[in-house]
Amino acid sequence: MATVALLYERFKEKAESKILEKARLLMGNNDLKHSEEIFQSEIETAFNNIAILNMMVGRGILPTTKPRQKVLNIYTRTCALMVDVKDLVRLSSVISNDGYNILVNQRKFKDEHGRYLRTLMATSGIYNYSGEFALNVGLPAKSGVGGGIITASNKGYGLATYCPGLDESGNSLVGTKILEYISKELALSIYKINSKKIYIQ
């Protein structure tokens, strides 16, 4: 929500369309759109997000002049973006390749931004399960309450899952298990110790 607030500060009423435009660009799907039904359902019960917005204002993260309802609306509508697992895989691939889309041979964002994204994903992308996910899967990842999970690897792979049914942390239960299996089978963990050991005498 803080990111959406910054985008609103820059783009004002165009912020929502800018986010959608960027999502379409990164996922290579010009048909992406929001679900008005999901948006309405979520905005009516957005009590936790309202509390978080107010807390950010109280702690000085957001100024009191920021239009909180507009920020909340844009954030919630963005969360209601309708994607499938192919869209998620394409996004995963772009992030894994530091902003470069290998399918169309085009750069979509600056390479250093890929490092920022992966760091955020690794530290908080799987909610309260992020630490255990790092141990069991070892990939930066971001989950959504719709059941999707995208990852980022240091090998350039695009890897994502989709399966409804969330665990107690709000992540896809089956998706998490599938990623754990694939990561171990392909040795994808970024925390895996190199088999070549160096001893200091």
Rosetta blueprint (number, residue, H / E / L):
1 M L
2 A H
3 T H
4 V H
5 A H
6 L H
7 L H
8 Y H
9 E H
10 R H
11 F H
12 K H
13 E H
14 K H
15 A H
16 E H
17 S H
18 K H
19 I H
20 L H
21 E H
22 K H
23 A H
24 R H
25 L H
26 L H
27 M H
28 G L
29 N L
30 N L
31 D L
32 L L
33 K E
34 H E
35 S L
36 E H
37 E H
38 I H
39 F H
40 Q H
41 S H
42 E H
43 I H
44 E L
45 T L
46 A L
47 F H
48 N H
49 N H
50 I H
51 A H
52 I H
53 L H
54 N H
55 M H
56 M H
57 V H
58 G H
59 R L
60 G L
61 I L
62 L L
63 P L
64 T L
65 T L
66 K L
67 P L
68 R H
69 Q H
70 K H
71 V H
72 L H
73 N H
74 I H
75 Y H
76 T H
77 R H
78 T H
79 C H
80 A L
81 L E
82 M E
83 V L
84 D L
85 V H
86 K H
87 D H
88 L H
89 V H
90 R H
91 L H
92 S H
93 S H
94 V H
95 I H
96 S H
97 N L
98 D L
99 G L
100 Y E
101 N E
102 I L
103 L L
104 V L
105 N L
106 Q E
107 R E
108 K L
109 F L
110 K L
111 D H
112 E H
113 H H
114 G H
115 R H
116 Y H
117 L H
118 R H
119 T H
120 L H
121 M H
122 A H
123 T H
124 S H
125 G L
126 I L
127 Y H
128 N H
129 Y H
130 S H
131 G H
132 E H
133 F H
134 A H
135 L H
136 N H
137 V L
138 G L
139 L L
140 P L
141 A E
142 K E
143 S E
144 G L
145 V L
146 G L
147 G L
148 G E
149 I E
150 I E
151 T E
152 A L
153 S L
154 N L
155 K L
156 G L
157 Y L
158 G L
159 L L
160 A E
161 T E
162 Y E
163 C L
164 P L
165 G L
166 L E
167 D L
168 E L
169 S L
170 G L
171 N L
172 S E
173 L H
174 V H
175 G H
176 T H
177 K H
178 I H
179 L H
180 E H
181 Y H
182 I H
183 S H
184 K H
185 E H
186 L H
187 A L
188 L L
189 S L
190 I L
191 Y L
192 K L
193 I L
194 N L
195 S L
196 K L
197 K L
198 I L
199 Y L
200 I L
201 Q L
